[in-house]
Each structure stands twice: as structure tokens, then as C-alpha cells.
């Protein structure tokens, strides 16, 4: 009987947002299994990573952004439709600093930028110019999101700056204040050799 109720819930969710693509939360990531839907999402904004089996894996920020925009609906491993609030709670519990990272991601996407995964846990995002094509247009900027009050070791930050400069990119620190507003600061060098 629970299975019938679960299927009814998912069916009702599909009716509420019939044009939304179904994504599943499984093994700590969000997966779009339908090959055609995966390609549509990827081609319209370069969201996620296309897998060899033609499915699409979304990180939490990408998934929540697409969910808020009504592009996807997310179900759990049992097939039960999740709400945006459910997803926000789950993602925040699973990934430290998720909410401030998400606010930076959402702000940049809303400004029309293409965002891809960065090079580390601190340098979370690779920023592409508006209208860029991933694979054809190089990224010029790396983004390091920090929440107000979050500390970072200056020597560690200097290593990041040196690393970013060695690959000929610029580094932006995205600071999220207590109200959720994002401010961007460019870092060029901290210490001189």
C-alpha cells in the first residue's frame, strides 16, 4: 500500500509540474536518467556532468537551482517526490557550507554566467563568460565562496592565489553576508616572494 501511495504522490507532483524533468537523489548526488532529458539540461546552460551512459549527474547547487526554476523535480531513492525545502535540508546536512555556496552559485547563474565545478573544496566554481560554450571558451575566473564569519588561513589563501595565477586565471572571493547578499573581491597576491 505504501508503494501505491508513493507512486500517487509522484504522479500528483508530475501533474503539478508536468513539464519538469524527473531527477533522482541517489548515492549522494542527483541523477537524470533519461538520456534525452539529460541532454536538454546540459545543452541549456551546461548544468552537470554527462556520464558515459548518457545520464546526467548534478551537484547539489545545480539541482536546487534547477528545482527552484521548475526545470526538474527531485525524488528520493524510494521514488517519493521531495520539496525544495526537503532538498535544502538534505543538501545542507550532507555538505558543509552548502547554503552560502548555493547563494553564490545562484547569484552568478541569475547574472547569466555559466558555472562549472572548480578545482578544490575551497575554489568551488569555475566561471565562464556569458554566452560561453564549455569546451570551446576557456574559463577566466575561479570563485572561492566564503560565508560571513568563516575563517581561512592566510597562508592557505596565498597558496590558492599562487595556484590560480599559475593556470592564468583570476580569483574572486565571494563573501555571503548574514542577509544572503553576495559581494565579490578579486585577490591578486597576498605575500611577495
PyMOL commands that set and color helices and strands:
alter all, ss='L'
color gray80, all
select helices_A, chain A and resi 2-16+35-43+60-68+84-94+98-110+154-166
alter helices_A, ss='H'
color red, helices_A
select strands_A, chain A and resi 21-26+29-32+49-50+56-58+72-75+114-117+125-128+141-147+170-176+182-187
alter strands_A, ss='S'
color yellow, strands_A
deselect
rebuild
show_as cartoon
